[in-house]
Amino acid sequence: MYDPRTSKVGEYQDRAGPYAMLRPVGGGREWEADPDRIRAASPEERLRAGVRAANARAVRR
């Protein structure tokens, strides 16, 4: 899912009260997003988020 408020792509986890909970691709801390504003991420946005996660994993090694 794409959250325009944060300009981030995240994986939908659950709903908590009035919020959708999203987690960054590759793991990390969840954030609250407005469920009325999030949308499915485009293929390019998903690819970019996946590459960013893979690069972060490579740096941690």
Phi, psi and omega in degrees: 000149178252129178255107183292337179295319182257351184059037181237153174260134179217161176268130180294129181254308185187185175242137179231104184062232182274004186249151168266136179261124180242146177238138180303148175300131182090359178100168181135189184282132178292157172224159180271137179227152177285115183297339179280346183253337181289157179214166175297135179287145177288163177304321179295318179294320178294317179298314180301317179294321178294319178294318179300317179295318179295320177296320179296320178295320182295323181291325181289341184285000000 
